[in-house]
Amino acid sequence: MNRKTVSCPSCKNRCNKVSDTTMRHHLRFPSSMEKLSDTHHYCDNHDCDLAYFSPTVHYSVAQLQTSTQIQQRTICFCFGITEGIFRKYQQQNNEETFFNDLDHLAYSSECFCRVKNPAGRGCLKIFKSMSES
């Protein structure tokens, strides 16, 4: 499948498409009631002020209900796991424990990553890519 790469108009970060459902769960009212007719993308660069964008409309991080979590560098929105928590596991050479604990949480309860995460995707891939870098 050949996907067109879309870059954030603010920071030029590579961005992923998000569903209207995900956006509606994160936009503050009354923005969440607006007609969403375009394809929207999410910028997951924590240093960028832009969150969702399309060719015709932009929504800033400040317009999201999850703005505080984003500013705290939350990666897992289901369980409130931040980048800092993950980095502590890394520093202690406990990544395997971290991934086992995350697996246990995910399978013993219900994750709603596609809705709770403003990027509309699960955190496991994000943590794995952080582990490789």
C-alpha positions in Angstrom: 0.0 0.0 0.0 1.5 3.3 -1.0 0.6 6.0 1.5 1.2 9.6 0.8 3.4 11.1 3.6 1.7 14.2 5.1 3.8 16.7 7.1 2.7 19.0 9.8 2.4 22.5 8.4 3.9 23.9 11.6 6.9 21.7 12.4 7.2 19.5 9.3 6.9 16.3 11.4 5.6 13.2 9.6 1.9 12.8 10.6 -0.7 10.1 10.6 -4.4 10.2 9.5 -6.9 10.1 12.4 -10.6 9.3 12.4 -13.3 11.8 13.1 -14.3 9.7 16.2 -10.9 10.1 17.7 -10.9 13.8 17.0 -14.3 14.3 18.6 -13.2 12.6 21.8 -10.2 15.0 22.1 -11.5 18.4 20.8 -13.0 20.6 23.5 -16.6 21.6 23.1 -17.9 23.3 21.0 -15.1 22.4 18.5 -16.1 18.8 18.9 -19.5 19.6 17.4 -18.0 21.1 14.2 -18.6 19.4 10.9 -15.5 17.5 10.0 -15.5 17.1 6.2 -11.8 16.8 5.5 -9.3 14.1 6.1 -7.4 15.2 9.3 -3.9 14.3 10.5 -2.4 14.4 14.0 1.1 15.8 14.8 2.6 13.8 17.7 5.6 16.1 18.0 5.4 17.2 21.7 7.2 20.4 20.9 4.7 21.5 18.3 1.6 23.5 19.2 -0.5 22.1 16.4 -2.5 18.9 17.1 -5.0 18.2 14.2 -5.0 19.7 10.8 -6.5 19.4 7.4 -6.1 21.5 4.3 -8.8 23.8 5.6 -8.7 23.8 9.4 -6.1 23.6 12.2 -6.6 22.7 15.8 -4.0 23.5 18.4 -3.0 21.3 21.4 -4.6 23.9 23.6 -8.0 23.1 21.9 -7.8 19.5 23.1 -9.2 18.0 26.3 -6.0 16.0 26.6 -3.7 19.1 26.3 -2.2 18.6 29.8 -1.5 14.9 29.1 0.2 15.8 25.8 2.3 18.5 27.6 3.3 15.8 30.2 4.5 13.6 27.2 1.9 10.9 27.9 2.3 8.0 25.5 -0.2 5.6 26.8 -3.5 7.5 27.4 -5.3 4.4 28.6 -3.1 4.0 31.7 -1.3 7.4 31.9 2.1 6.2 31.1 4.5 9.0 30.2 7.7 9.1 28.2 9.5 9.7 31.6 8.1 6.6 33.1 9.3 4.5 30.2 12.8 6.2 30.2 13.1 5.2 33.9 12.6 1.6 33.0 15.2 2.0 30.2 17.7 3.5 32.6 17.3 0.6 34.9 17.6 -1.9 32.0 14.0 -3.1 32.7 12.4 -2.7 29.3 11.4 -6.3 29.3 9.6 -5.8 32.6 7.9 -2.7 31.2 6.6 -4.5 28.1 5.4 -7.4 30.2 3.6 -5.1 32.6 2.0 -3.1 29.7 0.9 -6.4 28.0 -0.6 -7.5 31.3 -2.5 -4.2 31.7 -3.7 -4.3 28.1 -5.0 -7.8 28.2 -6.4 -7.8 31.7 -8.5 -4.6 31.1 -9.9 -2.9 28.2 -7.7 -0.5 26.2 -9.4 2.1 24.1 -6.3 3.4 22.3 -8.0 4.3 19.1 -10.2 6.8 21.0 -8.2 7.7 24.1 -4.9 8.3 22.3 -5.2 11.6 20.3 -3.1 9.9 17.5 -5.8 7.3 17.2 -3.4 4.3 17.6 -2.0 2.1 20.3 1.1 3.0 22.3 3.0 -0.3 22.0 4.5 0.7 18.6 5.5 4.0 20.0 7.2 2.5 23.0 8.9 -0.1 20.7 10.3 2.6 18.4 11.5 4.5 21.5 13.2 1.3 22.7 15.1 1.0 19.4 16.4 4.6 19.4 
